[in-house]
Amino acid sequence: MHPTFRNNLIVMKNPPYLFARIGWGVFLIPIKIYWKDYLQLEQSEFSHFLSFSQEMKSDVKIIKIDRKIADQNIL
């Protein structure tokens, strides 16, 4: 989140991967995803443009994960 937000670094380790904050502003939110080593994926980086003056907007990103690797490591 923008540096002016209290607790502007959000770390989520368990689903659901959703969060909400109340504020005002227009800025780009950097998003970094660090995958578990067994998934053999590089870190993913995205950004989301946040504007409270426009209609609600969401972004969808699709990451392909080898099903065999994921299935072998599910608890």
C-alpha positions in Angstrom: 0.0 0.0 0.0 1.0 3.7 -0.2 3.5 4.7 2.5 0.9 7.1 4.0 -1.2 4.2 5.1 -0.5 2.8 8.6 0.6 -0.8 8.3 1.2 -0.3 4.6 3.0 -3.7 4.1 0.5 -6.5 3.9 1.7 -10.1 4.3 -0.8 -12.9 3.8 0.3 -16.5 4.3 -3.1 -18.3 4.3 -6.2 -18.0 2.2 -8.4 -16.2 1.6 -6.0 -13.7 0.0 -8.3 -10.7 0.4 -7.9 -7.5 2.5 -9.6 -4.2 2.8 -8.5 -0.7 3.9 -10.3 2.6 4.1 -8.7 5.7 2.7 -8.4 8.1 -0.2 -5.9 8.3 -2.9 -4.7 7.4 -6.4 -1.6 5.3 -6.7 0.0 2.2 -8.0 0.2 -0.7 -5.5 3.2 -3.1 -6.0 2.4 -6.8 -5.4 5.0 -9.5 -4.9 4.2 -13.1 -4.5 6.9 -15.4 -3.1 6.0 -19.0 -3.9 6.8 -22.1 -1.8 10.1 -23.6 -3.0 8.5 -26.9 -4.0 6.3 -25.2 -6.7 9.5 -24.3 -8.5 8.2 -20.9 -9.5 10.0 -17.6 -9.7 8.7 -14.7 -7.6 5.7 -13.0 -9.3 5.5 -9.2 -9.4 2.4 -7.3 -10.4 1.0 -3.8 -9.9 -2.6 -2.6 -9.4 -3.7 1.0 -10.1 -5.9 2.1 -7.2 -8.2 5.0 -7.7 -11.1 5.7 -5.3 -12.6 8.2 -7.7 -13.4 5.5 -10.3 -15.8 2.6 -10.4 -14.6 -0.5 -8.5 -12.0 -2.4 -10.5 -10.4 -5.8 -10.0 -7.5 -7.5 -11.8 -7.2 -11.2 -12.4 -3.8 -12.8 -13.0 -3.4 -16.5 -13.9 -0.3 -18.4 -12.8 0.3 -21.8 -14.2 1.4 -24.4 -11.7 2.4 -27.9 -12.5 -0.5 -30.0 -11.1 1.7 -33.0 -10.3 4.1 -30.9 -8.2 1.2 -29.1 -6.4 -0.7 -32.4 -5.7 2.4 -34.0 -4.2 2.9 -31.2 -1.7 -0.6 -30.5 -0.5 -0.9 -31.1 3.3 
